[in-house]
Amino acid sequence: MPYDRHVGEVAAAAYSPDGQWVASAATDRTIRVWRATGRHDLAVLRGHTGCVTELAFVPDGRRLVSRSSGLAYFGGD
């Protein structure tokens, strides 16, 4: 069963180091953090001004880093 809660196309995904959580990033400028089994949402993160293209959990699994890209004249964050 696919995870289909993003409005836009999924551009990146990452598992937490312990494998319990997945973070997915999409062209809808959101990041969703959800349980790998059962697919229950933990959080929906908003605030990027461009398409979220990269994300990763830090080694301890307690934080997530992300990057977005925009058009050449808008940049990303």
Residue pairs with C-beta under 8 A, 6 or more apart in sequence:
1 39
3 22
3 24
3 32
3 34
3 39
5 32
5 34
5 41
6 24
6 26
6 28
6 30
6 32
7 26
7 28
7 30
8 26
8 27
8 28
8 29
8 30
8 51
9 26
9 27
10 24
10 25
10 26
11 25
11 26
11 27
11 51
11 52
11 53
12 24
12 25
12 52
12 53
12 54
12 55
13 22
13 23
13 24
13 25
13 55
14 22
14 23
14 55
14 56
14 57
14 64
15 21
15 22
15 36
15 57
16 22
16 23
16 57
16 61
17 57
17 59
17 60
17 61
18 61
19 36
20 35
20 36
20 37
21 33
21 34
21 35
21 36
21 42
21 57
21 61
22 33
22 34
22 35
22 36
23 31
23 32
23 33
23 34
23 55
23 57
23 64
24 31
24 32
24 34
25 31
25 52
25 53
25 54
25 55
25 66
26 32
26 51
26 52
27 51
27 52
29 46
29 48
29 49
29 50
29 51
29 52
29 68
30 44
30 45
30 46
30 48
30 52
31 44
31 45
31 48
31 52
31 55
31 64
31 66
32 41
32 43
32 44
32 45
33 41
33 42
33 43
33 44
33 45
33 64
34 40
34 41
34 42
35 42
45 64
45 66
48 66
48 68
48 76
48 77
49 68
49 70
49 74
49 76
49 77
50 68
50 69
50 70
50 71
50 74
50 75
50 76
50 77
51 68
51 69
51 70
52 66
52 67
52 68
53 67
53 68
53 69
53 76
54 66
54 67
55 64
55 65
55 66
55 67
56 64
56 65
57 63
57 64
58 64
58 65
67 76
67 77
68 76
68 77
69 76
70 76
70 77
